[in-house]
Amino acid sequence: MIEVTTTFDRMWADLEPLGRDAATGGYRRFAWTPTDHDLREWFAAECAARGLDLVEDRAGNQWAWWGDPDTTPGVVIGSHLDSVPDGGAFDGPLGVVSALATVDALREAGVQPDVPLGVVNFVDEEGARFGIACAGSRIITGVLDSDRARALTDADGVSMAEAWRSAGRDPETLGRDDETVRRVGRFVELHVEQGKALALAPDGGDDLTDPSRAVAIGTDIWPHGRWRVDIPGEANHAGTTRIADRRDAMIGLADVIQAARSYAVGLGCVATVGKVDVVPGGVNAIPSHVTAWLDARGSSEHVVRSLVEAVSSEVARAGATTTEESWTPTTTFDARLVERLHGILPEAPLLGTGAGHDAGILATHGVPSAMLFVRNPTGVSHSPSESASTEDCHHGVTALTAVVTELCTGKDPESMSVAR
Ligand SMILES: [Zn+2]
């Protein structure tokens, strides 16, 4: 019999080199690139090795089924394999690898699910290439219109439709997919924690050894959005133009950044300018236009809206315009499912999060969804410093296995010996 920890570790080692940038140590796994293709092939091969039936939906998400989800909606686990630029190893892949290891754990324990069990690899969760996070789940639920999706462009001006063609797919098939969503009875996404709540002991110090704090149950996702700020200026010579005569778009960017920071502090939320585009982009040219992207999140919609309104009205005086690119209201995970998870994992803390996830998109669409978070000692995410100990990853598989056993069979997971 194969040890589940062995299969987890083997899969983790397989994935480690894929899309890793040698210089930064971070991952560059972007949708519909050759790296993405390799990751999708890896997932398909792992599913085939387990005899799971792999189907792709109209957004390109991969679903691997144990049992027939057309007879009755199934329980789905999994996450995504793509990354942000120079992302960490765990955000996404931990959920996919843990889901596959859970299938192994169930089989090792002799569990035969009474309802179909699915493992999903959502495509383009980070939105790193085309700017819309959770594109795969937004497309199948109809939240992201298919025409708009096809027209989205990456930094090189390549549209999603063109990227699909380059990946050997027909972009005309892209779109809302009710049949796929109908197959999902419940969705539980395991994910690395993207903050430090689990790593901090109640007294405020680090506690990385308490096994009861290795895994948390997600309760809700903060409201969050992305805004594009266009700041006008006037191109001119960096050496011969007097300071008094300049209209420097970069000065406007500084105002955006400062305003976002000070309103975030004042309102008790978070705001980030993490991406800018400068025109013409010459060292010796005064910028004629800057486009900046503002990401804002908080515990309430009111707080986030207040911040964005305050920033945009402040910078509007210099002629800047603010355009909303995406908005996700507060997502509350299915209360009954969360309660059930808490019954299965009574020691696991309950945790809200400021990060968006496909589980949130499905929950908003009415699919009962919930999440499990695995402790992250650094609390850092979207960076190579993101971390989780191997032991905690194994705790995550054990927790997910207990959850799936209960949800798929109704049997008491306490009586089963899948934990190790
Ligand atoms: Zn993620």
Residues whose N, C-alpha, C, O or C-beta is under 5 A from the ligand:
A	BS01	ZN	D91 G92
